[in-house]
Structure formats: structure tokens, C-alpha cells
Amino acid sequence: MMYDAAGVPDLWTVMLKRNGHIERLRRLHLPMKGKVDQTVRDHIAIVEAIAAGDPIAAAREVRAHLSRSLAFIEGIRAHYPAEYFRD
């Protein structure tokens, strides 16, 4: 819905085709303690910014949300076998 609202509906399809590594990261990170609660808080903040008509705040919240996951890459790599991260 966000891609449609932003006027770039095809971007969702492109993103789905190219996000294998990020999807792997998401799936490995989700079971970690506190991740689900943080994800829900992040999504609420994103929706609230959109509902308030504040695209700058929405973009900031999306960036913060994605950055939090990316910040855990090394910890996730240390927790799971190296085979999970080979191309």
C-alpha cells in the first residue's frame, strides 16, 4: 500500500525480486529477544507518521527501522552457521 500511495507500485515487485539477503536477515533476526516488540513499535511509528501526513517523519521512521536490523548483522552472523551467508 505504501508503494501505491507513493506512486511507485511496481517498486514493490522489484524489491521482492532483489531482497533475498535482507529477507534472510529479517528471518534470522526476528526470533531474537525483543525484536518482535521493536518491530511492532517501529511499524506503529511509521503508520502514525503517514496518518499524520508527515512524509519526512515517515521516511525517518522507515530508515530507523531498517537501520536497527542492519546494525545486528554481525551478531546474527556470529549466531548462525557461515553457510547461511554465502552467495
C-alpha positions as CSV (number, residue, x, y, z in Angstrom):
1,M,0.0,0.0,0.0
2,M,2.8,2.4,0.8
3,Y,4.4,1.9,-2.7
4,D,1.0,2.5,-4.3
5,A,0.5,5.7,-2.2
6,A,3.9,6.9,-3.2
7,G,3.1,6.4,-6.9
8,V,5.6,3.6,-7.5
9,P,3.6,0.4,-7.3
10,D,6.0,-1.6,-9.4
11,L,8.8,-0.9,-7.0
12,W,7.3,-3.5,-4.6
13,T,7.7,-6.2,-7.2
14,V,11.3,-5.2,-8.0
15,M,12.1,-5.1,-4.3
16,L,10.7,-8.6,-3.8
17,K,12.8,-10.0,-6.6
18,R,16.1,-8.5,-5.2
19,N,15.8,-8.7,-1.4
20,G,16.9,-12.3,-0.7
21,H,19.7,-11.2,1.6
22,I,17.6,-8.8,3.5
23,E,14.8,-11.3,3.8
24,R,17.3,-13.8,5.2
25,L,18.5,-11.2,7.7
26,R,14.9,-10.5,8.7
27,R,14.0,-14.1,9.3
28,L,17.1,-14.8,11.4
29,H,16.8,-11.6,13.4
30,L,13.1,-11.9,14.2
31,P,13.4,-14.7,16.8
32,M,15.9,-12.7,18.8
33,K,14.8,-11.3,22.2
34,G,12.9,-8.0,21.9
35,K,12.9,-7.9,18.1
36,V,9.1,-8.5,17.6
37,D,8.2,-5.8,20.1
38,Q,10.6,-3.4,18.5
39,T,9.3,-4.2,15.1
40,V,5.7,-3.5,16.2
41,R,6.8,-0.2,17.8
42,D,8.6,0.8,14.6
43,H,5.6,-0.1,12.4
44,I,3.3,1.9,14.6
45,A,5.6,4.9,14.4
46,I,5.7,4.6,10.6
47,V,1.9,4.3,10.3
48,E,1.4,7.2,12.7
49,A,3.7,9.4,10.7
50,I,1.9,8.5,7.5
51,A,-1.5,9.1,9.1
52,A,-0.4,12.5,10.3
53,G,0.6,13.4,6.7
54,D,4.2,13.8,7.6
55,P,6.3,12.1,4.9
56,I,9.6,13.4,6.4
57,A,8.8,11.7,9.7
58,A,7.6,8.6,7.9
59,A,10.9,8.3,6.0
60,R,12.9,8.9,9.1
61,E,11.0,6.1,10.9
62,V,11.5,3.7,8.0
63,R,15.2,4.5,7.9
64,A,15.5,4.0,11.7
65,H,13.6,0.7,11.4
66,L,15.8,-0.7,8.7
67,S,19.0,0.6,10.4
68,R,18.1,-1.3,13.5
69,S,18.1,-4.6,11.7
70,L,21.2,-3.8,9.7
71,A,23.0,-3.0,13.0
72,F,22.6,-6.6,14.1
73,I,24.3,-8.2,11.0
74,E,27.5,-9.1,12.8
75,G,25.7,-10.6,15.8
76,I,23.4,-12.6,13.6
77,R,26.4,-13.9,11.5
78,A,28.1,-14.9,14.8
79,H,25.0,-16.7,16.0
80,Y,24.3,-18.8,12.8
81,P,26.5,-21.0,10.6
82,A,28.6,-19.3,7.9
83,E,26.7,-21.3,5.3
84,Y,23.7,-19.1,5.9
85,F,25.6,-16.1,4.4
86,R,27.3,-17.4,1.4
87,D,26.2,-16.2,-2.1
